[in-house]
Every structure is written in C-alpha cells, then in structure tokens.
Amino acid sequence: MPCLLITTLLIHSHIWLILVQMLFHILLVRCGLFDWYI
C-alpha cells in the first residue's frame, strides 16, 4: 500500500510538473507576442 501511494504521488507530481511547464511556455509566448505588438 505505501508503495502504491508513493507511485501515485510521483505520477501526480510528474503531471503537475508538465502542467506548470506548459503554463510557463504559454505565458512566455503571450508575453513575446505582446512585445511584438508593442
């Protein structure tokens, strides 16, 4: 059971990491586009 919990935690943290990276990428792209417009 503890092993399963650790595995689930790792998977969730991995998914969270990907989501955060995607969010930062979107923000950077938007900021870059706004810089181009200005």
C-alpha positions in Angstrom: 0.0 0.0 0.0 2.7 2.6 0.9 4.5 1.7 -2.4 1.3 2.3 -4.4 0.9 5.7 -2.6 4.4 6.7 -3.4 3.9 5.7 -7.1 0.7 7.7 -7.3 2.4 10.7 -5.7 5.2 10.5 -8.2 2.8 10.3 -11.2 0.7 13.2 -9.9 3.8 15.4 -9.3 5.1 14.5 -12.8 1.8 15.6 -14.3 1.8 18.8 -12.2 5.3 19.5 -13.4 4.3 19.1 -17.1 1.3 21.4 -16.5 3.4 24.1 -14.8 5.9 23.9 -17.7 3.1 24.3 -20.3 1.7 27.2 -18.4 5.1 29.0 -18.3 5.5 28.3 -22.0 2.1 29.8 -22.8 2.9 32.9 -20.7 6.3 33.3 -22.4 4.7 33.0 -25.8 2.0 35.5 -24.9 4.5 38.0 -23.4 6.6 37.6 -26.6 3.6 38.3 -28.8 2.7 41.3 -26.7 6.3 42.6 -27.0 6.0 42.2 -30.8 2.7 44.2 -30.9 4.1 47.0 -28.7 
